[in-house]
Structures are given as structure tokens and as C-alpha cells.
């Protein structure tokens, strides 16, 4: 865990959102507020993945999709939780919330997360 976290460059949510393509496959740490829980089912309907819709701590003007790839064990975040996410940048992805609303946007593959508030 500690070695992984040390490899991550701390950046703001805005930096990631504006330049997500530059961070593809890069190790980053971003603080976000959990806005919604979401999911994605593969095209065959076999595998279901947990996603979270994260927003900057101080605004809901834009979001980053967090793909739950947690290495130790998955966590259950609830809307309003503030977390520091450690993971690898990815490009666009899509997820669905419980009302089946579609979210498409920059994606971050979450390997570790710490609940900060």
C-alpha cells in the first residue's frame, strides 16, 4: 500500500478533469466527494462493476467516474463521503446510477481509497 501511494502524484480534481488524457496510465491521488454510487454491466451482462461518481469537494459542476479496482478490499462509500483516491488515470468511461441515468466522463481506476471525512 505505502509503495503504491508514494508513486501517486497529488493533483486536484480540476487538473485531472481538464487533462485526464495526459494522466492515462499515470499514478495519481485526487481528493473527491462521492456524489452517487453507480455500476456498469459488460455487454454480455455477465460482469458487473462498481463505480462511484465523484465531484470536487467544493462544487458539483463536473464529475469524475471512479472505477472500483480496490486492491485490498472493496469499500462502500456513500454520497457525501470525502475520499482521497489513489489509482491510475484512464480515458472516458460510462456508468449508470440506480435510476439508470447514464454518466459519461473522465475515468480514474481506483486502487486504494482513504475516507478523509
Residue pairs with C-beta under 8 A, 6 or more apart in sequence:
1 71
1 72
1 112
4 27
4 71
4 86
4 111
4 112
5 29
5 86
5 112
7 27
8 27
8 28
8 29
8 86
8 87
9 26
9 27
9 28
9 29
10 28
10 29
10 30
11 23
11 28
11 29
11 30
12 30
12 31
12 56
13 30
13 31
13 32
13 54
13 55
13 56
13 57
13 64
14 56
16 23
16 28
16 30
16 64
16 89
16 106
16 108
17 62
17 64
17 106
20 64
20 89
20 90
20 91
20 106
20 107
20 108
21 91
22 89
23 89
24 89
24 90
24 91
25 88
25 89
25 90
26 88
26 89
27 86
27 87
27 88
28 86
28 87
28 88
28 89
28 108
29 84
29 85
29 86
30 54
30 64
30 84
30 85
30 108
31 57
31 82
31 83
31 84
31 85
31 116
32 54
32 55
32 56
32 57
32 64
32 66
32 82
32 83
32 85
33 54
33 55
33 56
33 57
33 80
33 81
33 82
33 83
34 52
34 53
34 54
34 77
34 78
34 79
34 80
34 81
34 82
34 83
35 52
35 53
35 54
35 55
35 60
35 63
35 79
36 52
36 53
36 79
36 97
36 103
37 50
37 51
37 52
37 53
37 77
37 78
37 79
37 97
37 98
38 50
38 51
38 52
38 53
38 65
38 95
38 96
38 97
38 103
39 48
39 49
39 50
39 51
39 95
39 96
40 48
40 49
40 51
40 93
40 94
40 95
40 96
41 47
41 48
41 49
42 48
42 49
49 67
49 68
50 68
50 74
51 65
51 66
51 67
51 68
51 93
51 95
52 65
52 66
52 68
52 77
52 110
53 63
53 64
53 65
53 66
53 95
53 97
53 103
54 63
54 64
54 65
54 66
54 83
54 85
54 108
55 61
55 62
55 63
55 64
56 62
57 82
62 105
63 103
63 105
64 105
64 106
64 107
64 108
65 93
65 94
65 95
65 103
65 104
65 105
65 106
65 107
65 108
66 85
66 87
66 107
66 108
66 110
67 90
67 93
67 107
67 108
67 109
67 110
68 74
68 110
69 87
69 109
69 110
69 111
70 110
70 111
70 112
70 113
71 111
71 112
72 112
75 113
75 115
77 83
77 113
77 115
81 115
81 117
82 115
82 116
82 117
83 113
83 114
83 115
83 116
84 113
84 114
84 116
85 108
85 110
85 112
85 113
86 110
86 111
86 112
86 113
86 114
87 108
87 109
87 110
87 111
87 112
88 108
88 109
88 111
89 108
89 109
90 106
90 107
90 108
90 109
91 106
91 107
92 104
92 105
92 106
92 107
93 104
93 105
93 107
94 102
94 103
94 104
95 102
95 103
96 102
96 103
97 103
